[in-house]
Amino acid sequence: MFAEDHNSMMLNHLDTILPEIVEQSGMRDLLDELAFAYFVLDYEEERFLFSSGMQDVIGKVASQDMLLDAYAQFFPERDREKSISEYKKAMDVLSKKKIPVVTFEHALFKNFEETLWIRVLAKNVNFEGRDFVFGLIVDKSKSMSDRILSQLMSDGISAFVYHYDSITDICYINTYMMDALDLKCHYIEHASSEILKLIHPDDHTVFVKSMESFLQRKSALLSGDFRFLSPTRGEIWVHAYGASDFDSTGGTRYITGLLIDITDKMKSDYLQKNIIEGTSAIVYTADLKRNELIFSENLHQIFPNAELELHGDLMAIITGYIVAEDRHRFREPIEQVIEGRTDRYSVEFRIQRSDGKRVWLASRGKAFYDSSLQTTMLVGTIFDLSSMNEVRELVEKTNYLHEISGLPTRGRLLLDTEKVIHDRNVLSAAVILFDIKGFHTYNDRFGRNTGDEILLSLSKMLQDRLPSGAELYHVGIDTYCMLWAHATRVQVERFMEFMQEEAIHPVVVGKDAVFVSFSMSAALFPSCGNSADELLVNAEITLHKVKQDNRKKHAIFCPSDKRELKERLDFEFQLSKSIRNGKDSFYVFYQPLVNATTGEVDGAEALLRWKTPNNDEVRPEKVIAALEATGQMDAIGRWILEMAISQCGQWLDAGVKNDFFVHVNVTAEDLAKPNYAETVLELLQKYSVNAGSIVLEITETSLMRSIATCRQNLIRLRKEGIRIALDDFGTGYSSLNYLRELPIDEIKIDRVFIEDIHKDRFNRSFISAIVLLAHSISKTVCVEGVEDKDKAQSIKELSADLLQGYYFGRPMSAKDFELQFFKKKTAKT
């Protein structure tokens, strides 16, 4: 590989040079502490040898020496050239011994899954009479914990978030918590004593004990329920969740966590408890396998000396207390339940008390199979007939049932899921979500009553197709959930495929047949979560992903779904922040529209761009998708329109030709607004721009969704002199129909039709036919995607009017557009 001279031998032994340089420095321990890797770099060959720490980042390839170009494959492509340049610049500076140390930073892929931000510190070293670059690589990435903490402490979190530093005794809190407790700032000094002043005096002991238990490692997580006293809200019940950075000695510095507001739940539980207690209902549970019967303590209100727990032959023990003539009436319905002929019973009977008094009682009960105990349980209530024996039944029955479908709701699902996953006999389970696609359209089209009937019919359809051992819940307006104990991944996949096939059959509503389709997702226990909340949240994350992708119909949660969601939320948060900061980091770029006959620039298309805080440009498609998903496209769309009209006015005032025009993209949603035409006309008046200088572009695909609602505004705008262009022509189903239905002035042929135009006969014939058709009905034709001279020449031969593409110019800032296209013309003049 190298010539056998002295220098080549040195290169072949880079693996010995690096450790010797490090040993000679006498700072190995310090280097290991400061940097995760270090390297030696040969000036002539541009060849690296890394310390073992680099193998943890880029893999085993780092165990061998590698060229700079090979190392650069682990740099993100967008800034690869820049990073290579930094290394070469460093070598140049160090070889000339201009400065002793060079530092620079760049991104580095870690196993092609994660991106690190590293700092390189390099200096010249001499080894056996030859100069080398010796460098340290320091990880400057923001840690995942720091990013998560930053996200949690942001203003968008509607929960109490805290971060306690035990050394400084300062507790940092988010805005939501600060406002709820009416505090002046985002931190509490002397927190160990000041926080107690915010907690209800009756709960001081609970709070202190939970903290002590956590810090003494008696519990893995900080948890507990207590009350804050808020000047604005009064008592706020919270459930604490917290985790710490316990080190090897058991010490800790930081505690970070959430305080979940459970005030409504506590009030509801308190009210329910008082309602039930007010009825004097006696509650009992019977384990028929273990022959155990347990009563609530208020049994003593009727039978002061009765035992609260009974064991043995329960039927014989109970009937021994019942008046003889009532025993058969008591035994019959209960035996039917035990034999499985029914799951409910109701019976009235008399009991002989020890004081000789007979008491009439009424009992209502239900049997169910408890999978966690692997037994049939009997639960019920007993009332003295002088009491209102319906009250408890009503409270228990309606507390967790959906008002339309009558199915259990989210609260019951969480309780039942916790029960399933804590059952030692359950090794696997699944939570499966069904979301009705576009349910709101059924309500809008047929009315809410019909929407309710669809939900009822759908509930029955799903219940009829439940696998054995599965339960159905109604957890949202248009969302159902299935809890399936013992389900495996293969069974879940097959069931979701089966349900998609079943969706081809209509749901019958009255005399009508309505076709309903689902988006489905699933989370599996234990691989996708170990708590009810985690399983349901993860299933919802994947459901959201399925709904976003029109190609997907169902999916099972995987960890990347959560990472993608976080990345998307972070990105959407950055966009929202930019919008709040006066459209900071948003830009309008302009791409030239060239006259195919004269070669002159007749106009420009205004295009949205957004850059990250690191000045990286993000794909426009990604930005627009995020804006649409967060409902912010409306605000940005109006801003682009105003910026484009303003810029057009400035160029016209500066002396560009009078017939210069700017294309602006608008959406079908914009054109569906009743006052959109007035908005455009007001902006033209504001910046003194003629209507003929603006061309509004609307995509064919967006028109497909709402052509009727757009027509009125388009006609109004056209009457005022504003031209209309139909973008992406030929990619939809009704292209020619739009030319007949709408006041279109210009059609823009999509770039897909000019690929290999000088070779592809179909594409060439298609464009030729469209140009002839358009010209015959007085429409202008613009062809997009012209990226080289051959394509430009081919399209000119087909008599198109306008050309647009990278061959003539990429999208650029207004300033660069002026320098490239206007200044040249002025100079020639």
C-alpha positions, 0 to 999 in steps of 0.5 A: 500500500505504501512505498517501503521508505522511512516515511511509509514505515511510520505510516504503517505503524500509526497504531504504535505512534498514538499510544506512545504520543499519549504516554509521552504526554503523561496525561492519559488519565486527563485525556480520557476524562476530557475526551471520549476519543483522541487521534493522530493524523498524518499530514501527507496521507491525511490518514487517521488512527483513533483511540478505542473510544471512537469504536463506540461511536462509528464502530469497529472500522475505527480500530484501523487507520482510515483516510479523511474521506473515509472518516467523512462518511460519518459526517451528515451529508449536508455539512460533509464538505464543510467539515472536511474543509475544517480538518484540512484548514487545521492541518494547513495552519498547524503544519505552518506552526502559525498557532499552537492549537486549533479548535472547531466543531461539527456533527458526527453520526453515532452508529448512523442512528444518532447525531453527536455534536463534537468539538475537535482540539488539535495541535502539532506534535513531533514524534521521532523527527516527524510532525503529526496532528494530535487531536482530542474529540469532545462530545458537546451534544446536549444530553437526552436528559437535558433535552427531555428536561428542557421539553418538560420545563417548556410553557406547553406542558399542562402539568406541574413539572419540577427539578430539585437540586439538593446541593443548592436547595433550589427547586425549579418549576415550570410556568404552569406550576408557577401560575397555579401556585401564584409564585413570582418566578420559576424557582423556589430557594430554600426549597426543603423548608419553603415547599412545606409552606405551600402544602396543606398542613394535614399532608406534611407528614405524607409528603415528608415520609414519601421523600424520606422513603425515596431518599433512603431507597426504600422505594424506587420512585418518588410517589405520593398524594398530597394537596397544595394550597393555591391562592387562586384555586384553593386545594389542589390534589396532586399525585407525585412522580419523581426519579433521581440520579442515585450514584453508586454510594446511594447519594443523589443530587437531582430529583426530577418529576411530575405532579399530576393534578388529580383534584377532579378525581379526588372530588369524584371519589369523595363524592362517590364514597359519600353517596355509597356510605349514605345508602348504608349499602353493605359490600361483599366479595366472594371467591368461589374457588377459595371459598372466601367471603368478605364483607365491608365494615358497615355490616356491623351496623345491622349485625354488630357481632357478625364476622367480616370474613367467612371461610369454608362452605359458604352456602351452608354458612350463610343459609344457616342465618337465613329464616328457614322458609326463605332458604330455597328462595335465596339458594336458587338464583345464586346456584344459577350464577355458580353453575354459569347459567347467568351472571347476575342475581337479585334476591330478598330474604330474612335473617334471624339476628342474635337478639331474635329480631328478623331483618328483611334484606335485599341482595344484588350481585354479579359473577365474573371471572378474575384472570389475576386470581384464576377464579370466579368472583361474586360481588354484590351489595346487601341493603336493609330494605328500609334503605335506598338499595338502588343508589349504589348500583346506579353509581357503580353502573354509570361511573365508567360507561359511555353515554352512547354505546354503553361500553366501559370508558377509558377509566375502566380500561386503565383499571382493567389493564393494570389488573391484567398486566399484574396477573402473574399468569398473564405473560402477554397482552395487547391494547388495540385502538380502532379510530374511525376515519373521518367520523366528523364527516358522518355527523356533518353529512347525516346529523348527530343522531345518525352519527350516534346510530353509527357508533351503536352499530359499530360497537355491536359489530366490534363486539361480535368480532372480539377474540376470546378473552378480549374486552371492548371499551369506548375511549373517545368520541370516535375511538374504541379500544380492545384489551386482549389478555394472553395475545401474541404479536402474531395474533394481533397482526392477524386480527388487525388484518382481519378487521381491515378485511371486515371494513369492506362490509357496510354498517347498517344504520336504519335502512341505509348502509354506511361504509366505515374504515378504521385506522388501527394501532396496538401496543403489546405487553410487556415489550411496549410498556409495563403499565396501563398508561404507558401501553395506551399512550404508546398505542396512541402515538402509533395511531397518530402515525398511522393516521398521518400516513395514507398508505398505512392502515394498522401498525404495532408500536415500536420505540422509533414511533416515540422518537419520531413523535418527539422529533416532530413535536420538537420541530413543530415547537420550533416552527411555532416559536418562529411564528410567535417571534414575528416569523423569525427564521422564515424566508420568502425565496424567489425562483425565476420564470423565463420567457421561452421565446426571448430568454428574458426573466418575465417573473418569479415564483415566491417560495417559502423557506425555513432555517434551523437555529444552526442555519440549516435549510429544512425541506419545504415539504416538511415545513408545510406538512408541519404547518398544516398539521398544527393549523398554522398554515393560514397565518404563514400563507397570509404572510407569504402573500403579503411579503410577495406583494410587497416585494413585487411592488418594490421591484416595480418601483425600482424600475423593472419592466411594467409587466413583471409578475410574481406567482404566489401559492395559495391553498384550497382552504384559503380560497374556501374562505368567504372573504379571501378575495377581499384580503388579497385586494386589500394587500394589493391596495396597501402596497400599490400593486396592480392586480395584473402583477400577481398570479395565484397558484393553486394545486390540482390535488387540493382543488380535488377536495373542495372545487365548489367552495373555491370557485366563487373566490376565483371568479371574484379575483379574476374579475379584478384582474388577478391571474390564476395558475393551475399548478401540478397540471396532469397529476390529478383526475380532473385536469381538463374539467378544471379548465372548463369549470374555473377561470384559469389563465395559466397551467403549470405542467408538473416536472414528472412529465419532462423526465427524459423528454428528449427520449420519452415519446409519451412525455414529449407528446403529452406536453405538445398536446397540452401546449396546443390545447392550452393555446387554443383556449388562450391559456399560458403554459409554464413547464416546471423542473427544467434542470439542464440545457437539453430539457430547455431546448426540447421544451422551447421546440414545443412552444411552451410560454414560460420555463422554470427550473434549476437550469435558469436559477434555484430559489434565492433571496430577493437580494440575490434575485436582484443581483443575478437578474436585474443588475445584469440588465441595468449594466447592459443598458 
